[in-house]
């Protein structure tokens, strides 16, 4: 009789296990944040005046902050943010390549991700989404007689691969690589109409390393 009672109790506990697991999962906070240092490696494809004057954006390190929301343990969305960054622009002037001025770029991205969760503390992921870059100081090129201007915005796609290594349930180390399609039109203005028109295709690779915090 006692054995039958024990078996019945064990069966009852076993039947409640999936409900307990769901309740535990529901209690987990779905938010994650990361802070990264990003090496922005511009590809600098050129046409028109951008090719004639060998106009290039200089590679740079930038800070990055992102916020992720997990719909499930595998599916998340990530908003990648920074503040407007100064981008140095070079061109062939006189004897060779010189810095001709700076623009600012604010490049937020929104991605949908899939996280692999069967490797213990190591949690790789892949993502894809869109990038929207806003350019400022668009005519700040004194070395070209302030005769050059760039377009206001760039809209493109972004792909991502990375991994978090979680030291505990909250803190982890993040490595990440993104590739974004990004470009700007380089137009002459009335100050130097002879500069003509062109296009600078930036398309940066963005390897990064940072810290993860899971709420």
C-alpha positions as CSV (number, residue, x, y, z in Angstrom):
1,X,0.0,0.0,0.0
2,X,2.8,2.3,0.9
3,X,4.6,1.5,-2.3
4,X,1.5,2.3,-4.3
5,X,1.1,5.6,-2.5
6,X,4.7,6.5,-3.1
7,X,4.5,5.6,-6.8
8,X,1.3,7.7,-7.1
9,X,3.0,10.6,-5.3
10,X,6.1,10.4,-7.6
11,X,3.8,10.3,-10.7
12,X,2.0,13.4,-9.4
13,X,5.3,15.2,-8.9
14,X,6.5,14.2,-12.4
15,X,3.3,15.4,-13.9
16,X,3.8,18.8,-12.3
17,X,7.4,19.1,-13.5
18,X,6.6,20.6,-16.9
19,X,4.3,23.2,-15.2
20,X,7.1,24.1,-12.8
21,X,9.6,24.4,-15.6
22,X,7.2,26.7,-17.5
23,X,6.7,28.8,-14.4
24,X,10.4,29.1,-13.9
25,X,11.0,30.1,-17.5
26,X,8.2,32.7,-17.2
27,X,9.9,34.2,-14.1
28,X,13.2,34.7,-16.0
29,X,13.7,38.3,-17.0
30,X,13.7,38.6,-20.8
31,X,16.0,41.7,-20.9
32,X,19.8,41.7,-21.7
33,X,22.2,44.6,-22.2
34,X,25.7,44.7,-23.5
35,X,28.5,47.3,-23.7
36,X,31.0,46.8,-26.5
37,X,34.1,48.3,-28.0
38,X,33.7,48.1,-31.8
39,X,36.4,48.4,-34.5
40,X,34.7,49.9,-37.5
41,X,36.5,48.8,-40.7
42,X,35.1,50.7,-43.7
43,X,35.4,49.1,-47.1
44,X,35.4,52.4,-49.0
45,X,34.0,51.4,-52.4
46,X,34.1,54.5,-54.7
47,X,32.6,55.9,-57.8
48,X,32.6,59.4,-59.5
49,X,34.4,62.1,-57.5
50,X,34.9,59.7,-54.6
51,X,37.1,57.6,-56.9
52,X,38.7,60.6,-58.6
53,X,39.8,62.1,-55.3
54,X,40.2,58.7,-53.5
55,X,37.8,59.8,-50.8
56,X,37.9,57.4,-47.8
57,X,36.5,57.1,-44.3
58,X,39.1,56.3,-41.7
59,X,38.7,53.2,-39.6
60,X,37.9,53.9,-36.0
61,X,37.0,52.4,-32.6
62,X,33.6,53.4,-31.2
63,X,31.6,52.5,-28.1
64,X,28.4,50.6,-28.5
65,X,25.4,49.8,-26.3
66,X,22.7,47.3,-27.1
67,X,19.5,46.2,-25.5
68,X,18.0,42.7,-26.3
69,X,14.6,41.3,-25.5
70,X,14.0,37.5,-25.5
71,X,10.6,36.4,-26.8
72,X,11.7,32.8,-26.1
73,X,15.0,31.3,-24.9
74,X,16.1,31.2,-28.5
75,X,14.5,34.1,-30.3
76,X,15.4,37.7,-29.4
77,X,15.5,41.2,-30.9
78,X,18.5,43.5,-30.4
79,X,18.6,47.3,-30.7
80,X,22.2,48.5,-31.3
81,X,22.9,52.1,-30.2
82,X,25.7,54.6,-29.9
83,X,25.9,58.4,-30.0
84,X,26.9,60.4,-33.1
85,X,30.5,59.5,-33.9
86,X,33.1,61.7,-35.6
87,X,34.3,60.1,-38.9
88,X,37.5,61.4,-40.4
89,X,37.4,61.7,-44.2
90,X,40.6,61.5,-46.3
91,X,41.1,62.5,-50.0
92,X,44.0,63.0,-52.4
93,X,45.0,66.6,-52.2
94,X,48.2,67.9,-53.7
95,X,51.0,65.3,-53.1
96,X,48.9,62.6,-51.5
97,X,46.2,61.5,-49.1
98,X,45.2,64.0,-46.5
99,X,42.5,64.5,-43.9
100,X,40.0,66.9,-45.5
101,X,37.4,67.1,-42.8
102,X,34.9,65.2,-40.6
103,X,31.3,64.1,-40.7
104,X,29.2,62.7,-37.8
105,X,27.4,59.4,-38.1
106,X,24.6,58.0,-35.9
107,X,24.1,54.3,-37.0
108,X,21.4,52.5,-35.0
109,X,20.6,48.9,-36.0
110,X,17.7,46.6,-35.2
111,X,18.2,42.9,-35.5
112,X,16.3,39.6,-35.1
113,X,18.4,36.9,-33.5
114,X,18.5,33.1,-33.0
115,X,20.4,32.0,-29.8
116,X,21.8,28.5,-29.5
117,X,21.3,27.4,-25.9
118,X,22.6,23.8,-25.7
119,X,26.3,24.5,-25.2
120,X,26.2,25.3,-21.5
121,X,27.9,28.6,-20.6
122,X,28.7,29.3,-24.3
123,X,25.7,30.8,-26.1
124,X,26.3,31.6,-29.8
125,X,23.9,33.5,-31.9
126,X,23.2,34.8,-35.4
127,X,21.2,37.8,-36.4
128,X,20.0,39.9,-39.3
129,X,18.2,43.2,-39.6
130,X,18.3,46.8,-40.8
131,X,20.7,49.7,-40.3
132,X,19.7,53.4,-40.5
133,X,22.6,55.9,-40.4
134,X,22.1,59.6,-40.0
135,X,25.0,61.8,-41.2
136,X,25.7,65.2,-39.7
137,X,28.2,68.0,-40.4
138,X,27.7,67.1,-44.0
139,X,29.7,70.0,-45.6
140,X,32.6,70.0,-43.1
141,X,35.5,69.7,-45.6
142,X,37.6,72.8,-45.4
143,X,40.5,71.2,-47.3
144,X,38.2,70.9,-50.3
145,X,37.1,74.5,-50.0
146,X,33.9,73.3,-48.3
147,X,32.8,72.4,-51.7
148,X,31.7,68.8,-50.9
149,X,28.6,67.6,-49.2
150,X,27.4,64.1,-48.3
151,X,23.8,62.7,-48.2
152,X,21.6,62.9,-45.1
153,X,21.0,59.2,-44.4
154,X,21.8,55.7,-45.4
155,X,19.4,52.7,-45.1
156,X,20.8,49.2,-45.4
157,X,20.8,45.6,-44.1
158,X,23.0,44.2,-41.4
159,X,24.1,40.7,-40.5
160,X,25.6,39.4,-37.3
161,X,27.3,36.5,-35.7
162,X,28.5,36.3,-32.1
163,X,28.5,34.5,-28.7
164,X,28.1,35.2,-25.1
165,X,30.1,33.2,-22.5
166,X,28.2,33.5,-19.3
167,X,30.2,33.4,-16.0
168,X,27.0,33.2,-14.0
169,X,23.3,33.8,-14.6
170,X,23.9,37.5,-14.9
171,X,27.4,38.4,-16.2
172,X,29.2,37.3,-19.3
173,X,31.8,38.1,-22.0
174,X,30.6,39.0,-25.5
175,X,32.3,38.7,-28.9
176,X,30.5,39.9,-32.0
177,X,31.0,40.6,-35.7
178,X,28.5,42.6,-37.8
179,X,28.5,43.6,-41.4
180,X,26.3,46.5,-42.6
181,X,25.5,47.9,-46.0
182,X,26.0,51.7,-45.8
183,X,26.8,54.4,-48.3
184,X,26.6,58.1,-48.9
185,X,26.4,60.3,-52.1
186,X,29.3,62.8,-52.4
187,X,28.1,65.9,-54.2
188,X,29.8,69.1,-55.1
189,X,28.1,72.3,-54.0
190,X,28.2,75.9,-55.3
191,X,31.5,76.5,-53.5
192,X,33.4,74.0,-55.8
193,X,31.2,72.8,-58.6
194,X,34.2,71.2,-60.3
195,X,34.3,68.4,-57.7
196,X,31.4,66.7,-59.4
197,X,29.3,63.9,-58.0
198,X,30.1,60.4,-56.7
199,X,29.3,57.7,-54.1
200,X,31.2,56.4,-51.2
201,X,30.2,52.8,-50.3
202,X,31.2,52.3,-46.6
203,X,29.9,48.8,-45.9
204,X,31.8,48.4,-42.6
205,X,32.9,45.2,-40.9
206,X,32.4,45.7,-37.2
207,X,34.2,43.2,-34.9
208,X,33.6,43.9,-31.2
209,X,34.2,42.7,-27.7
210,X,32.2,43.6,-24.6
211,X,30.4,42.8,-21.4
212,X,27.0,41.1,-21.1
213,X,24.5,41.6,-18.3
214,X,21.3,39.4,-18.2
215,X,18.6,40.7,-15.8
